[in-house]
Amino acid sequence: MIVRLLCCFLTSLFLVLLLMPHFIDHMKRIGFNQNVSEYSLEEYKNKAKTPVMGGVLFVTVPTICSLVFFPDIFMDLDTAIVLLVFVGYGLIGFLDDYLIVVKHNNDGLKPWQKFSLQLLLAILFYLVFRRHAVLDIVIPFTGFSWNLGRYYVLLILFMFTGSSNAVNLTDGMDGLAAGCTEIALIPFLIFAWLDHRFALCGFILALLGALLGYLRYNIHPAKVFMGDTGSLALGAALAAIAMVLKKELALAVIGGVFVIETLCVIIQISSVKLTGHRVFPYTPIHYAFVLKGMNEQKVVRMFWIAGCIFALLGLFIGLH
């Protein structure tokens, strides 16, 4: 089993490292480059010619590796749900990225269209999940389980749409979202291993390998961006893994960086609409540190360190 799991990780890592340069060259040839918003900081507008949709590789490669090394993966309904959520949200992001590139602006899917598709997939997977799972959440340190019954669907909708969009908001600096996701996946790998969910461990390891390979080309200066294809898939995968492992509350801590990024945006928008004043210099909040004089690499490293702290804290909570 350990050999299979190791092969999952190494094969996924090797394939992304091997294929990404060719993918980047192809994206450059067909002109699939990043479209930078007019509201971006000035120093980020020079990234407009960077190829986008790098998430295509780290969605397809881990999926294929999981199926190759665990051909009976669909016999494990929980892992199958995670895999289908990952691919499904990746397809939503791909459609959004494709429309943005074709239109040569940031008008991809309309917000209500993207949100509706996210909700639809969340509901579909909830309907499958509820057929065999206990619809409760475990309260850490108490041993108490709270059965939500039919209201569990509301938690799922919040987790899936919130997590996918939170990673999307965080994806604004070279290596930021991918690095934070890599860190956040490690506690869930430990949870899955301790719960003897070996097929799920295989998927997580394949994703860790693919993300590590992607980071080779995404750390500063980035040669490729993940696009919504990657960010929506990663966020949804985190939510789905937490759901099947019954670590829903731990997710909020493990993904602390994503939670903070999202809360800051919500607070900023609410404040501007209600009072006309900003609470923060800029949101998403990682840009505010650049405005305060920090360079991009330092900001990313700081967020990675914060991600490690949240991951350790979430791991402790999840084990109790």
N, C-alpha and C positions, 0 to 999 in steps of 0.2 A: 504493500500500500504506500509506504513512504517513497519507494522508487517511482511509482506512478505519479504521486503528488509532486515530487521533485521534477519529473519530466514535464509535467504540466507547466510549471513555473519557467523552467529553462527553455522549453520549446517556444512558449509565448514570447519570452524575452528575446530570444534569438531571431524569431520571425519578424518582430517589429523592428529590431535593429537592422535587419537585412532589407526589409521592404520599405522602410520609411524614406530613405534617400530617393528611391525610385518614385515613390508616391509624391514627394515634395517636387521633384522635377516635373512630373506629369501635371500637377496642379499649376505650376508656373507656366507650362506650355499652353494650357487651356484657359489661363487667366482667372483661376478660382482663387482670388486673393481676398484678404480681410478687408471689410468695409468699416472704416472707423467713423464713429458718430461725430457730428459737429460739436457735440457737448463734451467730447473727451478732452483731457488735458493736452495742451499743445505738444508736449514732448512725446505723446503717444501717437500723434498723427503720422509720424514717419513709419509706422508699422502697417500702413495701408497696403503695402505690396507683399506682405508676408502671406504665404499660402495658408488656407484655412481648411477645415474639415478633417484635420488629423485624427479626430475621434473615430473616423471610419475604420482605421486599422485597429485601434485598441477596443473596438466593439466586435469586429468580425474575428480577429485572431483568438481572443480568449474563448469566444463562443465555439469556434471550430476545435480548439484544443480541448475544451471540456467535453465535447461530443466524441472526439477521437479517443481520449484516455479514459472516459467514463461513458461508454456506448449505451449503458443501461440507465443513463441519467434521468430519462423520462419515467422510469419506474419509481423514482424518488420525487414525488409530486412537489414537495417544498422547493427542491433545487430547480426543478423544471419551471416553477413559477418565477423564481429569481432570474433565471436565464431569459425567459420570455419577457419579463418586465424590462430587463436590461436592453434587449433587442428592440422591444416596442417603443420605449422612450427614445432610443437612439434613432429610430426611424422618424419620429416626430421632429427631432432635432435636425436630422438630415434634410427633411422637407423644408424646414425653416431656413437652413443654411443655403440650400440650393436656390430658393426663391430670392434670397438676399444677394447672392452672387450674380444670378441671371439679371436681376433688376438694377444691379450696380448701386444699390442704396441699402439702408437698414430696414426696409419695409418687407419683411418676409411674411410669415403667417401673422395675421392680426392677433393681438393679445387674447381676444376672446376665443379665436380659433385654436390657438395653442393650448390655452387653459382647458377648453372643452375636450380636446383630444386627450389631455393628461387625465382629466376627470373620468372620461370614458374608459380608458385603460385601467385606471385604479379600480373602478367599479367591477369591470370584467374579472380582474384577478382576485378581487375580494369574493366574488361569487364562487370562484373555483376554490379559493382557500378555505372558505367557511364550511365546505362539505366534509372536511376531515380534521379541521383544527378547532381547538378550544378558543373561543373568542373572549379571552381575558388578558389582562396585563398584570404582570408580577410587580409588586411594590418592593423595591430593594430594602434589605435589612430587616424586613418584617416577616417574610415568608407568606404574606397575604396576597391572594390573587383576587382581582376585581373583575368579575364577569360583566362585560359591556353588552353582551347580546347583540341586538340589531344595531346598537349605537357604535359598535366596533367599526362599521363602515365609515363613520365620520372621522375616526382616528386614522384610518387608512387613507382617506382622501387628503387629510391634512399632511400626513407623513409623505405621501408620494409627491403631491404637488409642491409642498413646502421644501422638501429635500432637493428635488430636481431643480427648482428655481433658485434655491440657495447656492448650490454649486455653480449655477449659471451666473449669478451675481458676483461670485468670488473669482470667476475666470476673467481677470482683468490685467494680470501681470504675468510675466514669463515664469512658468513653473509653479505659480501660486495654487491654482485649483487642483492640478494633478498631484503636486506634492502633498497637499493637505488631505486629499482623498487617499493617497497611498498610506499615509499615517493612520487615517481613520479606519482603514480596512483591517489593520493588524489585530486590534482587539476582537473583531468579529471572526477572524481566522482562529484565534485562540478559543473563543466560545464554541465555534463549530467543531474544532478538534476535540474539545472536552466533552461535547455532546455526541461524538462519534458520527458526525455528519460528513463523511469523507468525500462524497461527491460535491458537496457544497464547498468543502476545503479546496477541492480541485479547481472549482470555478474561481474562488477568491485568489488562489495562488496564480492561476492563469492571468487574472486581471492585474494582480500585483506585478507580474513579469512584464505584461504589455505596457503598463503605466511607467515602469522603470525604463523600458526601452524608449517610450515616447518622451520621457523627461530628458533623455540624452539630446533630443532635438528641440526641446521646448524651454530649457533653462536659458537664461539671458546670455547672449541675444538669441531670441527664439527664431528658429527656422520654419516653424509651423505652429498653428494654433488648433485647438481641438474643436472649436465651434460649438454650436448647440448640440450637434451630433454627439459629442463627447460629454458635455456638461450635463445634459438632461439624462443621458444613460447612466452616468456615474451617480448622480443624486438619487435616481430611482432605484438603482442597485443597492445603495446603502440602506434605503428605506425598506426594500423588500427583504434584504438579509436580516435586518433587525426584526422585521415582522415574523419571519419563519423561525427565528431563534428565540422569539419571545423576549427580546431586549429592546422593546420600543422606547422605554424611558431612558435607557442607557444611550440610545442614539442621540438624544438631545445634548448629552454631555460630550460624547465622543466627537460629535460634529459641532463642537462649540464654536469653532472659527466660522463655520457657515451660518450658525445661528446668530452670532454677533453681527456678521455682515448684513444679514437680512433684517434684523431688528433695527440696525442703524438706518437702513434705507426707509423702513416703515416710519420710524420716528421723524426722520427728515422730511418725508413727504407730508406726513400729518401736520407737522409744525408749520411748514410753508403754507399749506392750505388753510390752516386754522388761524395762524398769527401773522403770516407773511415773513417770518424770520427763520433762518437756518439754525439748527442746533449744532451741526458739525460743519467744518469748512467745506467738506465735499463728501459725497457718497457715490458708490460704495466706499466704505471707510478706508480701504487700503490706499486710495488716492490722497486722502487727507494727510497721511504721513509724508507723502512726496511733497505736498504743498508746504509742509513744515520743515523741509530741508533734507529729509532722508532720501538716499538713492533707492532705486527699485530693488536691487539685490538685497540690501539690508532689510527692507520692508518684508520681502518674501521670506528671508531667513527668520525674521522675528515672528511671522505668522506660522512658519513651520514649527518653531519652538513652542509657540502657544498650542499648536495642534498636537504636539507630543504630550504636553501637560494635560490637555483635555482627554487625549486617548488613554493615558495612564489612569486618570481619575475615573473615566467611563469604564475602563477595564475593572477597576476596583469595585465600582458600583454594580457592574454586571455580574461579578462573581459572588455578590452577596444579595 
